[in-house]
Amino acid sequence: MDLFEEIDHQHPDFGDLYDELPLWSAPFGLRMLEHVRIGPRLTFLDVGAGTGFLSIELAQRCGARSTVHAVDPWGAAARRLRWKLERLALPNVFVHECDAASLPLPDGIVDVVVSNLGIHNFADPAAVLAECVRVARPGAGFHLTTNLSGHMREFYDVFRATLQEAAVPGATEALDAHVSHRGTLESVESLLRSGGLDVHKSRAESFTMRFSGGAALLRHWFIRLGFLPAWRDLVPPEYRAHVFALLEANLDRVAAGRGELALSIPVAYVEADKPE
Ligand SMILES: C[S@@+](CC[C@H](N)C(=O)[O-])C[C@H]1O[C@@H](n2cnc3c(N)ncnc32)[C@H](O)[C@@H]1O
């Protein structure tokens, strides 16, 4: 590559590439990039790579002699990642459009396994972990981030009160099950240990997502994409219109009292090694 070849910032592709950092994944992935191993000849496996912002960062920050295997069964994300790799002329990222529970890689070739917001999205996290351990070299590092139980607790407190107010049968039990499916720092560590890894760093932090109130929250595009479908499914269809109108009004009232609706997002960062 000619180092001084000019990038035409008026070209529409570069408008798209400048717009890269994903809203939801970035606060987690940027924490990962503070800690993850960086070096000139590393082989990475990015598990649940999505549209690949972490894969692309690792490939660029580690340079052309490092490689990244980006694994995700989500076809639309793989297409977007391939589009970016072509524009950025990055030949050292390999896209595998498949379930990470069955990887098309030989044993013992990976130096660093990363997964940003992956683990609680896998149908069978233990099977994915076992497969990652298989392809990792002895001594390989595992770095993962995830959100934890306690995620958006300010929202869920109002949602629970609203379901009780609307007397929706069975909905608070369904809500409790939904909330508790997210793990704790201890459950993430325990999963890694039961996969045979040595956990040596683990920390929980948090950030907030701030909204003016319920009307804004429930109409935000990412909330509608990433969270609203699961919230809707907790409420039987015949109650939905009433419950969500009430929820919006209750959230707006809370926001008016506090000056805004600030939702806590707990972030776990955990590091482990495959024993030598
Ligand atoms: C919240 S997204 C995170 C994507 C990306 N790591 C990021 O930070 O933007 C979770 C990803 O896990 C992927 N996923 C779900 N099940 C998977 C599996 N069995 N194997 C690999 N990826 C999986 C989803 O398709 C999705 O892209």
The ligand as an SDF file (V2000), in Angstrom:
LIG
                    3D

 27 29  0  0  0  0  0  0  0  0999 V2000
  -24.5930   -7.9160   20.6410 C   0  0  0  0  0  0  0  0  0  0  0  0
  -23.9130   -8.5830   19.1640 S   0  0  0  0  0  0  0  0  0  0  0  0
  -22.2160   -8.0760   19.3140 C   0  0  0  0  0  0  0  0  0  0  0  0
  -21.5400   -7.9720   17.9750 C   0  0  0  0  0  0  0  0  0  0  0  0
  -20.0930   -7.4600   18.0010 C   0  0  0  0  0  0  0  0  0  0  0  0
  -19.2370   -8.2870   18.8230 N   0  0  0  0  0  0  0  0  0  0  0  0
  -20.0140   -6.0250   18.4320 C   0  0  0  0  0  0  0  0  0  0  0  0
  -19.4080   -5.7530   19.4690 O   0  0  0  0  0  0  0  0  0  0  0  0
  -20.5460   -5.1540   17.7340 O   0  0  0  0  0  0  0  0  0  0  0  0
  -23.8470  -10.3350   19.4780 C   0  0  0  0  0  0  0  0  0  0  0  0
  -23.4370  -11.1270   18.2600 C   0  0  0  0  0  0  0  0  0  0  0  0
  -23.3540  -12.5330   18.5960 O   0  0  0  0  0  0  0  0  0  0  0  0
  -23.7000  -13.2470   17.4250 C   0  0  0  0  0  0  0  0  0  0  0  0
  -23.9820  -14.6560   17.7460 N   0  0  0  0  0  0  0  0  0  0  0  0
  -25.1080  -15.1920   18.2950 C   0  0  0  0  0  0  0  0  0  0  0  0
  -24.9710  -16.5270   18.3980 N   0  0  0  0  0  0  0  0  0  0  0  0
  -23.7480  -16.8520   17.9080 C   0  0  0  0  0  0  0  0  0  0  0  0
  -23.0270  -18.0690   17.7650 C   0  0  0  0  0  0  0  0  0  0  0  0
  -23.5650  -19.2320   18.1220 N   0  0  0  0  0  0  0  0  0  0  0  0
  -21.7980  -18.0300   17.2300 N   0  0  0  0  0  0  0  0  0  0  0  0
  -21.2410  -16.8320   16.8710 C   0  0  0  0  0  0  0  0  0  0  0  0
  -21.8800  -15.6600   16.9870 N   0  0  0  0  0  0  0  0  0  0  0  0
  -23.1090  -15.6580   17.4940 C   0  0  0  0  0  0  0  0  0  0  0  0
  -24.9090  -12.4600   16.9190 C   0  0  0  0  0  0  0  0  0  0  0  0
  -25.2190  -12.7860   15.5800 O   0  0  0  0  0  0  0  0  0  0  0  0
  -24.4380  -11.0220   17.1130 C   0  0  0  0  0  0  0  0  0  0  0  0
  -23.7650  -10.5270   15.9880 O   0  0  0  0  0  0  0  0  0  0  0  0
  1  2  1  0
  2  3  1  0
  2 10  1  0
  3  4  1  0
  4  5  1  0
  5  6  1  0
  5  7  1  0
  7  8  2  0
  7  9  1  0
 10 11  1  0
 11 12  1  0
 11 26  1  0
 12 13  1  0
 13 14  1  0
 13 24  1  0
 14 15  1  0
 14 23  1  0
 15 16  2  0
 16 17  1  0
 17 18  1  0
 17 23  2  0
 18 19  1  0
 18 20  2  0
 20 21  1  0
 21 22  2  0
 22 23  1  0
 24 25  1  0
 24 26  1  0
 26 27  1  0
M  CHG  2   2   1   9  -1
M  END
$$$$
